[in-house]
Amino acid sequence: MNINAVQAGIQAQGIQGTAPVKAPAAEQAQPEIKQPASAFDEYIPEDKEAHAPIGLYRVVQEDGVPKVEFDDPEKSVPEAPAKEKEESNVTTMDTGKVDREIKALKEKQEKLSQQVEREQDPQRREALERQLAQMEQELAQKNNDTYRKNHAVIS
């Protein structure tokens, strides 16, 4: 409540004998609050060339599509376009040699199994069966993805 308004009301009613009322010290010390010229904030875009990476995400337009980018403060050199990177880092993995080796082992296994079936001599047949078992074990070790990956030619 404004003290001046109270005093004016008292004088208008003709009340006398009252001492003038003084405002408290806190109310007197408050400066007047000025209203801003505009009730709305104004957006002022920053200079895009002066944008220094600070380690935050930002939205950029790429071919008319918004994309989120990370500003890495440790990365000072701009990246090369993605197409150039793909062309320079082409890596091929050739398993042709391994596949030919496995095919040869399978053919050898087939021949041994036919020889075992035709063999009449029990000692010779037993030796062929041992060779066939060894061939099956070797084929089982080599005929898998891990062996192909480890023995592929990478260029």
C-alpha positions as CSV (number, residue, x, y, z in Angstrom):
1,M,0.0,0.0,0.0
2,N,1.3,3.4,-0.9
3,I,2.0,5.7,2.1
4,N,1.2,8.9,0.1
5,A,-2.2,7.6,-0.9
6,V,-3.0,6.8,2.7
7,Q,-1.9,10.3,3.9
8,A,-4.0,11.9,1.1
9,G,-7.1,9.8,2.2
10,I,-6.6,10.8,5.8
11,Q,-6.4,14.5,4.9
12,A,-9.5,14.3,2.6
13,Q,-11.6,12.8,5.5
14,G,-10.5,15.6,7.7
15,I,-8.9,13.4,10.4
16,Q,-6.5,15.4,12.4
17,G,-4.1,14.8,15.2
18,T,-2.3,12.0,13.6
19,A,1.4,12.1,12.9
20,P,2.5,11.6,9.4
21,V,3.3,8.0,8.6
22,K,6.7,7.3,7.2
23,A,7.5,4.4,4.9
24,P,9.7,1.6,6.2
25,A,13.4,1.9,5.2
26,A,13.2,-1.2,3.0
27,E,10.3,0.2,0.9
28,Q,12.1,3.5,0.4
29,A,15.3,1.8,-0.8
30,Q,13.6,-0.1,-3.7
31,P,14.1,1.5,-7.0
32,E,11.3,1.6,-9.5
33,I,11.1,-1.4,-11.8
34,K,11.2,-0.4,-15.5
35,Q,9.1,-2.3,-17.9
36,P,11.0,-3.7,-21.0
37,A,10.4,-1.9,-24.2
38,S,9.1,-5.2,-25.8
39,A,7.2,-8.0,-24.1
40,F,8.9,-10.6,-26.3
41,D,12.5,-11.9,-26.6
42,E,14.3,-11.4,-29.9
43,Y,16.3,-14.2,-31.6
44,I,19.6,-13.0,-32.9
45,P,21.4,-15.7,-35.0
46,E,25.0,-16.3,-34.3
47,D,27.7,-16.1,-36.9
48,K,28.1,-19.7,-38.3
49,E,31.7,-19.2,-39.3
50,A,32.7,-18.2,-35.8
51,H,31.2,-21.3,-34.3
52,A,33.9,-23.1,-32.3
53,P,33.2,-26.7,-31.3
54,I,32.6,-27.0,-27.5
55,G,31.7,-30.7,-27.3
56,L,27.9,-30.4,-27.7
57,Y,25.4,-31.7,-30.1
58,R,23.8,-29.5,-32.7
59,V,21.3,-29.8,-35.5
60,V,22.5,-29.1,-39.0
61,Q,20.7,-29.2,-42.4
62,E,22.1,-31.7,-44.8
63,D,20.3,-31.9,-48.2
64,G,17.2,-30.3,-46.6
65,V,17.1,-33.0,-43.9
66,P,17.9,-32.1,-40.3
67,K,20.9,-34.1,-38.9
68,V,22.4,-34.2,-35.4
69,E,26.1,-33.6,-35.3
70,F,28.6,-33.7,-32.4
71,D,31.0,-30.9,-32.0
72,D,34.2,-32.6,-30.9
73,P,36.6,-30.0,-29.4
74,E,39.5,-32.4,-29.8
75,K,39.0,-32.7,-33.6
76,S,40.3,-29.6,-35.3
77,V,40.7,-31.0,-38.8
78,P,37.4,-31.2,-40.7
79,E,36.6,-34.7,-42.0
80,A,36.9,-35.7,-45.6
81,P,33.6,-36.5,-47.4
82,A,32.4,-40.1,-46.7
83,K,32.6,-41.1,-50.4
84,E,36.3,-40.5,-50.5
85,K,36.9,-42.5,-47.3
86,E,35.0,-45.5,-48.6
87,E,37.1,-45.6,-51.8
88,S,40.4,-45.3,-50.1
89,N,39.6,-48.0,-47.5
90,V,38.3,-50.8,-49.7
91,T,39.2,-54.2,-48.0
92,T,38.4,-57.5,-49.6
93,M,38.6,-60.9,-48.0
94,D,39.3,-63.8,-50.4
95,T,38.5,-67.3,-49.2
96,G,39.0,-68.9,-52.6
97,K,42.2,-70.7,-51.6
98,V,40.7,-72.1,-48.4
99,D,37.6,-73.2,-50.3
100,R,39.7,-75.0,-52.9
101,E,41.7,-76.7,-50.1
102,I,38.4,-77.9,-48.5
103,K,37.1,-79.1,-51.8
104,A,40.3,-81.1,-52.4
105,L,40.0,-82.7,-48.9
106,K,36.4,-83.7,-49.6
107,E,37.4,-85.3,-52.9
108,K,40.2,-87.2,-51.2
109,Q,37.8,-88.3,-48.5
110,E,35.4,-89.6,-51.1
111,K,38.2,-91.6,-52.8
112,L,39.3,-93.1,-49.5
113,S,35.8,-94.2,-48.6
114,Q,35.4,-95.9,-52.0
115,Q,38.8,-97.6,-51.5
116,V,37.7,-98.8,-48.1
117,E,34.5,-100.3,-49.5
118,R,36.4,-102.2,-52.3
119,E,39.3,-103.4,-50.2
120,Q,39.3,-107.2,-49.4
121,D,42.5,-107.4,-47.4
122,P,41.7,-106.7,-43.6
123,Q,45.0,-105.2,-42.8
124,R,45.0,-102.9,-45.8
125,R,41.3,-102.0,-45.1
126,E,42.2,-101.1,-41.5
127,A,45.0,-98.8,-42.7
128,L,42.6,-97.1,-45.1
129,E,40.0,-96.7,-42.4
130,R,42.6,-94.9,-40.2
131,Q,43.5,-92.6,-43.1
132,L,39.8,-91.9,-43.7
133,A,39.2,-91.1,-40.0
134,Q,42.2,-88.8,-40.0
135,M,40.9,-87.1,-43.2
136,E,37.4,-86.6,-41.6
137,Q,39.0,-85.1,-38.5
138,E,41.1,-82.7,-40.7
139,L,38.0,-81.8,-42.8
140,A,36.0,-81.1,-39.6
141,Q,38.7,-78.7,-38.4
142,K,39.0,-76.8,-41.7
143,N,35.4,-76.8,-42.9
144,N,34.1,-73.9,-40.6
145,D,33.9,-70.1,-40.7
146,T,36.7,-69.5,-38.1
147,Y,39.2,-71.4,-40.3
148,R,38.0,-69.6,-43.4
149,K,38.4,-66.2,-41.7
150,N,41.8,-66.9,-40.2
151,H,43.3,-68.3,-43.5
152,A,41.6,-65.9,-45.9
153,V,43.7,-63.6,-48.1
154,I,43.0,-60.0,-47.1
155,S,43.8,-57.2,-49.5
